[in-house]
Amino acid sequence: MTGKHSEWIIDTGASSHMTGNLSLLCGLRDVVGCPMRLPDGKQLMTNKEGTVTLDGGLKVENVLYVPTLSCNLLSISQLTNETNYVVYFTNNLCVMQDCTSKMLTGVGEQRDGLYFFKGIRSEKAHKANGTCELNL
């Protein structure tokens, strides 16, 4: 699917990856009804999850299907907990790197205050020198 229905917002506040577009999910499976609370206090229910392959080939697992959701959310919390990725943010860019291979796996471009995922094809991916340690 192309266009805005397949765009993914990189979300530092979401606890789970979520989509309202059932056609994006592969390996669909039932899950126990799970309530999701939105920042505005609304509660949404989900009972299915699956895997999504994003642009550039990045596989994202355990994506919840929330029928009434009008966008796709890529949870940074879930991504970093389920993978060996590190994610860096700047004022207009977000960079995702696999710490094992040191390959860049995706970027986020800022538009209207949100970061939208843009995949990196493996033939264009670059190995970054250095470590994945972030000392704050």
MARTORFI-184052 format. One record per residue: residue in three letters; x negated, z negated, y negated of N, C-alpha, C in turn. Coordinates in steps of 0.2 Angstrom, whole numbers, plus 5000, padded with zeros to 4 digits. Last residue first. Layout:
% residues N
ALAXZYXZYXZY
...
***
This chain:
% residues 136
LEU487348594951487748574945487448514941
ASN486748714961486648644958486948634951
LEU487248804974487348794967487248724965
GLU486548904986486548844983486748844976
CYS486249024992486949014990487048944987
THR484649094985485049054990485749054987
GLY483949264984484049194982484449154987
ASN484649424982484049374983484249304981
ALA486049504989485749464983485149424986
LYS486349654994486149594997485749564990
HIS487849744990487149734989486949664992
ALA488849874995488749804995488049794994
LYS489150004998488949994991488749914990
GLU489450005011488950045010488750035002
SER490649915011489949895014489349935012
ARG491449904995491349935002490649925004
ILE492249774988491549804988491449834995
GLY493749744980493349744986492749784984
LYS494349644968494149714969493649714974
PHE495649534962495149554967495049634967
PHE495849484945496149524951495549544955
TYR496049344936495549374940495849414945
LEU496949324920496949324928496349364930
GLY496949364907496849294909496849274916
ASP497149504907497649454904497549384906
ARG495949514919496449554915496949504913
GLN494349514926494849484922495249524918
GLU494049554943493949574936494549544932
GLY493049494956493649494952493549514945
VAL492349564971492249544964492949534961
GLY491549544987492049554982491949534975
THR490449514994491049534998491549554993
LEU488649534995489249524990489849554994
MET487749455007488049515005488649495000
LYS487149355014486949365007487249425004
SER487549325026487249385026486949395019
THR487949185023487549205029487249265029
CYS488649185011488049155012487649165018
ASP489449315003489349285010488749255011
GLN490149294987489549314991489649274998
MET491049354974491149324980490549344984
VAL491349334956490949364962490949324968
CYS492249374942492149324948491849364953
LEU492149394924492049414931492049364936
ASN492249344912492649404913492549434920
ASN491449224911492049234907492449294908
THR491249194929491049204922491649214917
PHE491149114944491549134939491149144933
TYR490749134962490549114955491049144950
VAL490849064978491249104973490949084966
VAL490349084994490249054988490549094983
TYR490849075012490749115005490649064999
ASN491049065025490449035022490249075016
THR492749015027492249055027491649025025
GLU493748915024493748955031493249005032
ASN493448865011493548815017493448855024
THR493448975003492848945004492848895010
LEU494849005005494349055006493649025008
GLN495548895000495648915007495048965009
SER495148894986495048844991495048854998
ILE495549024982494849014982494648954987
SER496849124988496649054987495849044988
LEU497549254982497049234986496749164984
LEU499249304981498749254979498249244984
ASN500249434975499849414981499349364978
CYS502049414969501349434968500949414975
SER503249364970503249424967502449454966
LEU504049274983503449274979503349354977
THR505049264992505249274985504649274981
PRO504349255005504849315003504949314996
VAL502849225009503349185005503749245002
TYR501749205022502249255019502749215016
LEU500049165021500749145021501149195018
VAL498649205030499049215024499749205025
ASN497649185040498149135038498449145031
GLU496249285033496649255038497149205036
VAL495649425027495849365025496349345030
LYS494249535027494849515031495049445029
LEU493749665017493749595018494349575021
GLY493749805015493749775021493649705022
GLY493949855003493249845004493149815011
ASP495549775000495049834999494349815000
LEU495949665014495949685007495449745006
THR496949635027496249665026496349695019
VAL497749495032497749545027497049575027
THR498649415045498049425042498149485038
GLY500049285043499649345046498949355043
GLU501549195045500849205042500549255046
LYS503149115041502749165044502049175041
ASN503849035034503949025041503549075045
THR504048955018503749005022503848985029
MET504948925003504848905010504448965013
LEU504648844987504748904991504548884998
GLN505148754973504948754979505048814983
LYS504648734956505048764961504748764968
GLY503648684947504148634951504548664956
ASP502748774942503348754938503848704941
PRO501848784952501648744946502248724942
LEU502748774967502448804962502248764956
ARG502548714984502748694977502348734972
MET503148764999502648774994502848764987
PRO503548705016503748715008503148725004
CYS503648785030503148755026503348765019
GLY504148795047504348805040503948755035
VAL502848835058503348785056503548795049
VAL502649015060502348945058502948905057
ASP502449165069502849115066502449045065
ARG501349295064501549245069502049195065
LEU500649465063501149415061501349365066
GLY499649555063499549495068500049445065
CYS499649585045499449605052499449545057
LEU500449615030500249565035500149605042
LEU501049695021500349685020500049645026
SER502349695023502049755025501249745025
LEU502849585016502749575023502349635026
ASN502449515001502449585004502349585012
GLY502149404995502849414996502949484999
THR500749295001501049364998501849364999
MET499449184999500149195000500249264997
HIS498249055004498349135002499049145003
SER498448894997498448945003498449015000
SER498348824985498048794991498048834997
ALA497948884969498348894975497948854981
GLY496948874959497448824960497848824966
THR496248994959495848924960496348874961
ASP496549144964496849084962496449024964
ILE496549314961496049264963496349194960
ILE497849414966497549374960497149324964
TRP497849584972497749514974497449474968
GLU498949724974498449684970498449614972
SER499949784979499449764984498849734980
HIS500849804969501149764975500549754980
LYS500249894960500249814959500449774965
GLY499450014971499749984965499849914965
THR499750044989499350044983499750014977
MET499650005006500050005000499650004994
***
